[in-house]
Amino acid sequence: MSFRLPFHQRLANALSYNEFRIHYQPVVDMQTSELIGMEALCRWPQRDQTFAPPDSFIPQAETSGFIIQLGEWVMRNAIEQTKKWVTEYKLPLRLAVNLSGRQFMHHKLLETVQDALRQSGLKAENLDFEITETVAMQNAEDSIGVMRQIKQIGIGLSLDDFGTGYSSLSYLKRFPLDILKIDKSFVQDIPADQNDLAIVSAITVMALALNLKVLAEGVETEAQADFLRECGVTYAQGYLFGRPMPAEDFEEILKSHPTEVPLRAKAH
C-alpha cells in the first residue's frame, strides 16, 4: 500500500531537511550596466535533479500558512549571504526579497526582519521588500500602515508585477514606494509590439514623475535593453544579464565583474 504525505507536510519536511535553496538573479543599472544588487528566489530541488516550479509550491505554501516559515528562512539566509558579499567585495549591494500576502500582514514581520538585520549586521538600506500590487490592494489602508512601518526601519519597497493587477492610481500616489517593477509580460514583445511600447513608456513616465525608480523584469535581448534604456528605465533584470543562480555562481560574477555585469552575462 503506497502512502503519500500531504503536500504541506512535504514542504515542512523539505525545510526541516534543508532541501530548499536560494538562487540570486542580478539586477543592473540600465544607464551604467553596473550590478546594483540581486533578487533572492526560493528553489526546491527534486530527486530527478530538476526544480519544482515556484508557481506549484509557493501558492500552496501560502494557502497552508507554511509560507511564514519558508519566507523567514529565505529572508534570514539571503540577508546573511548579502552581508558576506557586501563585506568581502566592498559593494553597496541591494537585496530584494519577495513578501507574500501572509508575510506582509503577519504581526511579527517587523520583529523578524529587525532581528535578521541585527544578527547579520546588514544595514536596512541594503534591503528591499517586494510585494505585488494585488497584495498591496487587498486591504489598501492596512497596507499603507505596514509600508510606513517598513520604511521607518529604512528598508526599501518595490511594487511587483505592476500593471497586471488592479492598482488604483489614487492609492499608488499614497503608497510609500521606492520602485515600480514592470511585469515581464509587457517587456517580452518589445520593441515589436506597439501597445507594449506604449505601456512601458507610460509606466516609466508616470513613475519617474512620482519620484519612483523603475525596474523592468524579463529582459532577454539587446533590443529590449536599448528601448528600456532610452525610455529612462532605471534598473533591469532578466536572462540578458543573468538567470537566477546559486550563491556560488553569483559570487563568480562578483569576482569577475565587481562593479559591472556585461550585457551578455553567462546564463546558469
QUIGI-V917168 format. One record per pair of residues at least 6 apart in sequence whose C-alpha atoms are under 6 Angstrom apart, sorted by the first residue. I is the first residue (numbers start at 1). J is the second residue. Records with the same first field share a line. If there is no record, write none. Layout:
I=J / J
This chain:
20=43 / 44
21=42 / 43
22=41 / 42 / 43
23=40 / 41 / 244 / 245 / 246
24=38 / 39 / 40 / 244 / 245
25=38 / 39 / 243 / 244
26=38
27=36 / 37 / 38 / 236 / 237
28=34 / 35 / 36 / 235 / 236
29=235
30=229 / 234 / 235
33=260
34=259 / 260 / 261
35=259 / 260 / 261
36=93
37=93 / 94 / 95
38=95
39=95 / 96
40=97
44=51 / 52
45=51
61=67
68=103
76=116
80=120
83=122
94=126 / 127
95=127 / 128
96=128 / 129
97=129 / 130
98=129 / 130
99=130 / 131
101=135
124=154 / 155
125=154 / 155
127=155
128=155 / 156 / 157
129=157
130=158 / 159
131=159 / 160
132=159 / 160 / 161
133=159
134=165
136=143
144=175
157=177 / 178
158=177 / 178 / 179 / 180
159=180 / 181
160=181
161=182 / 183
162=181 / 182 / 183
178=212
179=212 / 213 / 214
180=214
181=214 / 215 / 216
182=216
183=217
184=217 / 218
186=196
190=224
213=234
214=233 / 234
215=234 / 235 / 236
216=236
217=236 / 237 / 238
218=238
219=238
220=238 / 239 / 240
221=240
240=264
241=263 / 264 / 265
242=265 / 267
243=267 / 268
245=268
